[in-house]
Amino acid sequence: VLHRLSEIGRQVRQACNELQFHPVFTELHTFCTSDLSAFYFDVRKDSLYCDPLHSPRRPAVPTVLGAVFDSMTAWLAPFLCFTAEEAWLARHPETDASVHLRLFPDIPEAWRDDVLAGKWIILRRLRRVREETGLRLLTDIHEPHHAAVAARVADVLQIPAFLCRQTDLLVAAGETGRAVNLKRGQFMAPQDMAQAAEKVFSTGNRRVTVTERGAFFGYHILVVDMRSFAILHDLGLAAIYAVTHSLQLPSSGKTTGGQRRFAEPLARAAVAAGADGVFVEVPPDPDSALSDAATQLPPDRAETLIASLLALHRTMVA
């Protein structure tokens, strides 16, 4: 929010210098409705309700809100003359100075943080996906400090295969209390995932699944050992089969290749072998996908596959 104040402060000054007032009001309205009401207030109320009394985040909230108030009353004063004046005097009754005698605030340059802003833009997009679809959200994390932030919008934190042994990352994911999906490294045996899961369990979080996505078999090929599902069950772990990832031909050219035609037989074999769920990448146009285009399934084909897997699962349960 402080970063947004620094952005808006520059825009307000530039627009006023150019006598372009309508863009200023539009930007301030968007800030109030989107950044504050729909996002910051929604997230930060949890801190005020739930954080320990001496948590540094509790005094941080009114500090930031004070900066927002002082900036917004000054910026809105030319448009909402009486409202801005009334708001200013309500918060500062001890002063006789009118809000219209104030200068626009000088926003500290230290408040600008483009890297942090970029991360929050991504998280807000993820949040919007969940709100608009009503679906639960899973997303990868790659560094320990990503965990707590991603947990604010995601229902499941996924650990990539090549990071599935990183203790600090696994512990950070577990400490969020969110479900954690561990992608089994292509270089690891199914039994080895017990140690990875135990690192998450050490935080008191037992919500762990393991995704089977094949093992390296020589160069440029992955092979799925159907025994993996039984082995993972013996470890007390739910097992997910990564249909499209297991079809990859890693490093087989400038981009990762794949064998999409094997999606159906391998998926059915995995469910028959005991897989508890499937992971399928389904973009609108797989051939135009920026990543793993050779293995992803179009929506109609994926829907047919999932229907057949559900029927197979129901038959096995019966």
Disulfide bonds with the S-S distance in Angstrom:
none
